Amino acid sequence: MRTQTKRAVSAVVGNGIAGRIVACAVVVWVIAVGTVTEGLGGEPTARPRLPRDKLLVYRGPDGAPREARTTDDWGKRRAEILDGMQRVMGRLPGREKLVPLDVKVDEEVDCGGYVRRLISYASEPGSRVPAYLLIPKQALEKDATPAAAVLCLHGTDNVIGHGTVVGLGKRPNRQYASELAERGYVTLAPNYPLLAKYQPDIRALGWESGTLKAVWDNMRGLDLLESLPYVKPGGFGVIGHSLGGHNAVYTSVFDDRVRAVVSSCGLDSYLDYYGGKVDNWHPERGWCQTRYMLKLADYRGRLEQIPFDFHEMVGALAPRHVLIIAPLGDTNFRHESVDRIAAAAREVFQLYGHPDRLRVEHPDCPHDFPPQMRETAYNLFDAVLKQGIGG
């Protein structure tokens, strides 16, 4: 049911219904998601976790594992993965979080081939998200063809945050939002919660994790892109490095409007994170920080019981286009672990008949996003979002 509901809603969104404000379209979409979420139920009964590295297994009506032979079978496993994510992250909200986007422009800068606007938008009652919106000048011309759009998610930076991806600050190889704008894409770069100047009180706002708050902010960012008359309808790209890399995956699992996902230096298995050292699983350390998922600290000493992992989340992106960049010298996330994740997830892509849509690259560099890998990412967006290959 979940797959059918989301596909139907995605089809409506992709048609870009003229004259309708985005809030109305989003209400329909969130009702659909809310129905699915409620259908998953509250806290599940205790039962053995399905294997993270064998994705073509689902739980039958009797609770016993069964082989997934069809995409409908896989849909049952996918629903359990989303349930596991929400047991840790908190439940994806419904209509109570929807407000008009109320976009405000605080600054506009002429950057040559595009304009850069510092904006904010309302993602929920009591919370405004700061973001950069980059618009190619050609897209603003009268009768111009709408431009493809990409959500650009930044890495960890507690000084300028989202400014890193628009070419501000001193970090090299992070300016993918501005480079994509130069290639003709509309790009949106929201700030991650609890970094730099964006400090929402996530507990007061009702969030159980910074991760899900970021996902919601990003989804509302896609709503914003959908509302712009100069943005091409029919789906978006998402790109991110490090923090932005896993943020891209989390967001794309929950939002089918994303057609192409690029994650640079953003993941390995929770079991492999810094060798599984127990010190990294205390509250406010590693994945257990408030801005991530504090509840993961409950799994210290029993990481194998975390009810979801990147094997499953990457598999849940099938059959969309996914590029994972895992440098050989990355000491944050191990490339060997990424290969195991991809091997498990590729079986799902194969089930859909598209094993080639999951691609892993291993540049010989440290925790970085070098030019040749960014070019590979941009070429993927060109093929999927501009040329419509494998849409």
C-alpha positions in Angstrom: 0.0 0.0 0.0 2.8 2.4 0.8 4.4 2.1 -2.6 1.1 2.6 -4.4 0.2 5.6 -2.3 3.5 7.4 -2.7 3.7 6.7 -6.4 0.3 8.1 -7.0 1.1 11.3 -5.0 4.5 11.6 -6.8 2.7 11.5 -10.1 0.4 14.3 -9.1 3.4 16.4 -7.8 5.3 15.6 -11.0 2.6 17.1 -13.1 3.2 20.5 -11.6 -0.5 21.6 -11.3 -0.6 25.2 -12.4 -2.1 27.8 -10.1 -1.9 25.7 -7.0 0.1 26.9 -4.0 2.5 24.4 -2.7 0.9 24.1 0.7 -2.2 22.5 -0.8 -0.2 19.9 -2.7 1.8 19.2 0.4 -1.3 18.6 2.5 -2.4 15.9 0.1 1.1 14.4 0.2 1.4 14.4 4.0 -2.0 12.9 4.5 -0.9 10.0 2.3 2.4 9.6 4.3 0.5 10.0 7.6 -1.8 7.2 6.7 1.1 4.9 6.0 2.9 5.9 9.2 -0.2 5.3 11.3 -0.6 1.9 9.6 2.8 0.9 10.8 1.5 1.2 14.3 3.1 2.4 17.6 5.9 0.5 19.3 6.4 -2.9 17.7 6.4 -6.1 19.6 9.8 -7.6 20.3 11.0 -9.8 17.5 14.3 -10.6 15.9 15.8 -8.0 13.6 15.8 -9.0 9.9 19.4 -9.2 8.5 20.8 -5.8 7.4 22.9 -7.5 4.7 20.1 -9.6 3.2 17.5 -7.3 2.0 15.4 -9.6 -0.1 13.9 -11.0 3.1 10.6 -9.8 4.6 8.4 -10.8 7.5 5.4 -12.9 6.6 2.0 -12.6 8.3 3.1 -15.2 10.8 6.3 -13.2 11.6 8.6 -15.7 10.0 11.2 -14.5 7.4 10.3 -15.1 3.8 12.2 -14.5 0.5 11.2 -11.4 -1.4 10.7 -12.4 -5.0 8.7 -9.4 -6.2 8.8 -5.6 -5.7 5.5 -6.0 -3.8 7.3 -8.4 -1.4 10.2 -5.9 -1.1 7.6 -3.2 -0.3 6.8 -5.0 2.9 10.5 -5.1 4.0 10.8 -1.4 3.0 7.9 -0.5 5.3 9.6 -2.3 8.1 12.8 -0.3 7.4 10.9 3.0 7.6 9.3 1.9 10.8 12.7 1.1 12.3 14.0 4.5 11.3 11.1 6.2 12.9 11.4 4.2 16.1 14.8 6.0 16.6 14.3 9.3 14.8 10.7 9.9 15.8 7.6 9.7 13.7 7.3 11.8 10.5 4.7 14.5 11.2 1.4 15.1 9.6 -0.7 18.1 8.8 -0.1 19.7 12.2 3.3 20.8 11.0 2.2 22.4 7.8 2.2 26.2 7.4 2.5 28.4 4.4 6.2 28.7 3.4 6.2 32.5 3.7 9.5 32.9 1.9 11.4 36.0 2.8 14.5 37.4 0.9 17.1 39.0 3.2 19.8 39.5 0.6 20.5 39.2 -3.1 23.9 39.1 -4.8 24.7 39.1 -8.5 27.1 36.2 -9.1 27.5 36.6 -12.8 25.5 33.8 -14.4 23.2 33.5 -11.5 21.8 35.4 -8.5 22.2 34.2 -5.0 19.5 35.0 -2.5 19.7 34.5 1.2 16.2 33.6 2.2 14.3 31.9 5.0 11.1 29.8 4.8 8.7 28.6 7.4 9.0 24.8 7.7 6.6 24.4 10.6 4.9 26.6 13.3 7.6 28.5 15.2 10.5 27.6 12.9 12.1 29.4 10.0 14.9 27.8 8.0 17.7 29.9 6.6 18.7 28.9 3.1 20.5 30.1 0.0 18.5 30.0 -3.2 20.6 30.2 -6.4 18.9 31.0 -9.7 20.5 31.0 -13.1 19.7 34.4 -14.8 18.6 32.5 -17.9 15.8 30.9 -15.9 14.5 34.3 -14.9 14.1 35.5 -18.4 10.7 35.9 -19.9 9.4 32.7 -21.5 12.5 30.8 -20.4 12.3 27.0 -20.1 12.1 26.0 -16.5 15.4 24.8 -15.0 16.0 21.5 -13.2 16.6 21.9 -9.5 18.9 20.3 -6.9 18.8 20.4 -3.1 22.3 21.0 -1.8 23.0 19.8 1.7 26.1 21.0 3.5 28.7 19.2 5.7 29.5 20.0 9.3 30.3 23.6 9.7 29.5 25.5 12.9 30.5 28.9 11.5 28.9 29.6 8.2 26.9 26.3 7.8 25.1 26.3 4.4 27.4 29.1 3.2 30.1 26.4 2.5 28.2 25.0 -0.5 27.7 28.4 -2.2 31.4 29.2 -2.2 31.7 31.1 1.1 34.2 30.3 3.7 37.6 28.7 3.4 36.8 25.0 2.7 37.8 23.9 -0.8 35.7 21.4 -2.8 32.5 22.2 -1.1 30.9 24.7 -3.6 28.6 22.3 -5.4 25.5 24.6 -5.0 27.2 27.4 -6.9 28.8 25.1 -9.5 25.5 23.6 -10.3 23.9 27.0 -10.6 26.6 27.9 -13.1 25.6 24.8 -15.0 22.0 26.0 -15.2 20.4 24.4 -12.1 18.3 26.1 -9.5 19.8 25.1 -6.2 18.5 25.4 -2.7 20.9 25.1 0.3 19.1 25.0 3.7 21.1 25.2 6.9 21.2 22.1 9.0 19.5 22.5 12.5 21.8 23.2 15.4 24.7 24.4 13.3 25.9 27.9 12.8 23.2 30.5 13.1 20.3 28.1 12.8 19.5 27.0 16.4 15.9 25.8 16.7 14.7 24.4 20.0 14.0 21.0 18.6 12.6 19.6 21.8 10.2 22.5 22.3 9.1 22.0 18.6 8.3 18.3 19.4 11.2 16.6 17.6 12.8 13.5 18.9 15.9 13.9 16.7 17.8 16.6 14.8 17.9 14.1 11.9 14.2 14.1 11.4 13.9 17.8 11.9 16.5 18.2 9.1 14.5 15.8 6.9 11.3 17.8 7.4 13.1 21.1 6.7 14.5 19.5 3.5 11.1 18.2 2.4 9.6 21.6 2.9 12.6 22.9 0.8 11.5 20.6 -2.0 8.0 22.1 -1.5 9.5 25.5 -2.0 11.3 24.4 -5.2 8.0 22.9 -6.5 6.3 26.3 -6.0 8.8 28.3 -8.2 7.5 28.9 -11.7 11.1 28.8 -13.1 11.7 25.3 -11.7 11.2 22.2 -13.9 8.6 19.9 -12.4 8.9 16.1 -12.2 11.5 15.5 -9.6 14.8 16.8 -8.1 18.3 15.9 -7.3 19.9 15.9 -3.9 23.6 16.2 -3.2 25.6 16.4 0.0 29.0 15.9 1.5 29.8 14.3 4.9 26.8 15.4 7.2 25.1 16.4 3.9 25.9 13.0 2.5 23.9 11.1 5.1 21.3 13.9 5.3 20.7 13.3 1.5 20.1 9.6 2.1 17.7 10.1 5.0 15.7 12.7 3.2 15.5 10.7 0.0 14.2 7.6 1.8 11.3 9.6 3.0 10.6 11.7 -0.1 10.1 10.0 -3.5 10.3 13.3 -5.3 14.1 12.9 -5.3 15.1 11.1 -8.5 18.9 11.2 -8.2 20.9 11.1 -4.9 24.6 11.9 -4.5 26.3 11.1 -1.2 30.0 12.0 -0.7 31.8 10.8 2.4 28.5 10.4 4.1 28.1 6.9 5.4 29.2 3.5 6.4 27.5 0.8 8.5 26.7 1.8 12.1 28.5 -1.4 13.0 31.7 -0.1 11.4 31.6 3.5 12.5 35.1 4.2 13.9 35.5 0.4 14.4 32.4 0.2 16.6 34.2 1.7 19.6 31.8 2.0 22.5 33.1 5.5 23.4 31.4 6.8 20.2 28.0 5.7 21.4 27.5 7.8 24.5 25.0 10.7 24.5 26.3 13.7 22.5 29.0 11.7 20.8 29.1 10.7 17.1 25.7 9.6 15.9 24.2 10.1 19.4 24.4 13.9 19.4 21.1 15.9 19.8 21.5 17.2 16.2 21.5 13.6 15.0 19.7 10.8 16.9 20.2 10.9 20.7 18.2 7.7 21.0 21.0 5.7 19.3 22.9 5.9 22.6 20.4 3.3 23.9 22.1 0.8 21.5 25.6 1.2 23.0 27.1 -2.3 23.3 24.4 -3.8 21.0 24.8 -2.0 17.8 23.6 -5.0 15.8 20.1 -4.3 17.2 19.8 -0.8 15.7 16.6 -1.4 13.7 17.9 0.1 10.5 21.3 0.7 8.8 22.6 2.1 5.5 22.4 -1.2 3.8 18.6 -0.9 4.1 18.3 2.8 3.6 20.3 2.7 0.3 18.2 -0.3 -0.7 15.1 1.7 0.1 16.2 4.3 -2.6 15.8 1.7 -5.4 15.1 2.1 -8.3 16.2 5.7 -8.3 19.7 6.8 -9.3 22.3 6.7 -6.5 25.9 7.7 -6.5 28.0 7.1 -3.4 31.5 8.5 -3.2 33.7 6.7 -0.7 37.3 7.8 -0.8 40.1 5.3 0.0 41.6 7.7 2.6 38.4 8.6 4.4 38.9 8.0 8.1 35.4 9.1 9.1 33.6 6.5 7.0 35.3 3.3 5.8 35.2 2.5 2.1 35.2 -1.3 2.7 32.0 -0.9 4.7 30.4 1.1 1.9 31.2 -1.7 -0.5 29.4 -4.2 1.8 26.4 -1.8 2.0 26.3 -1.4 -1.8 26.5 -5.2 -2.3 23.5 -5.7 -0.1 21.5 -2.9 -1.6 22.2 -3.8 -5.2 20.1 -6.9 -4.9 17.1 -4.6 -4.5 18.1 -2.5 -7.5 18.5 -5.8 -9.4 15.0 -6.8 -8.3 13.8 -3.7 -10.1 15.9 -4.5 -13.1 18.3 -1.6 -12.6 21.5 -2.7 -10.8 23.4 0.0 -12.8 21.5 2.8 -11.0 23.6 2.2 -7.8 27.1 3.3 -8.4 30.1 3.6 -5.9 33.3 5.5 -6.6 36.5 5.3 -4.6 38.7 8.3 -5.3 42.2 8.1 -3.9 41.9 11.0 -1.4 40.9 11.7 2.2 37.5 12.9 3.5 36.9 15.2 0.5 34.8 15.9 -2.5 37.4 16.4 -5.3 36.6 18.1 -8.7 36.5 14.9 -10.7 33.9 13.4 -8.3 31.8 16.5 -8.4 31.9 16.4 -12.2 30.7 12.8 -12.0 27.8 13.9 -9.8 26.9 16.8 -12.1 26.9 14.5 -15.1 24.5 12.2 -13.3 22.1 15.1 -12.7 22.4 16.2 -16.3 21.4 12.7 -17.5 18.5 12.2 -15.1 17.1 15.7 -14.6 17.9 17.4 -17.9 17.9 14.5 -20.4 15.4 12.4 -18.6 17.4 9.2 -18.9 16.0 6.4 -16.7 13.3 8.6 -15.2 
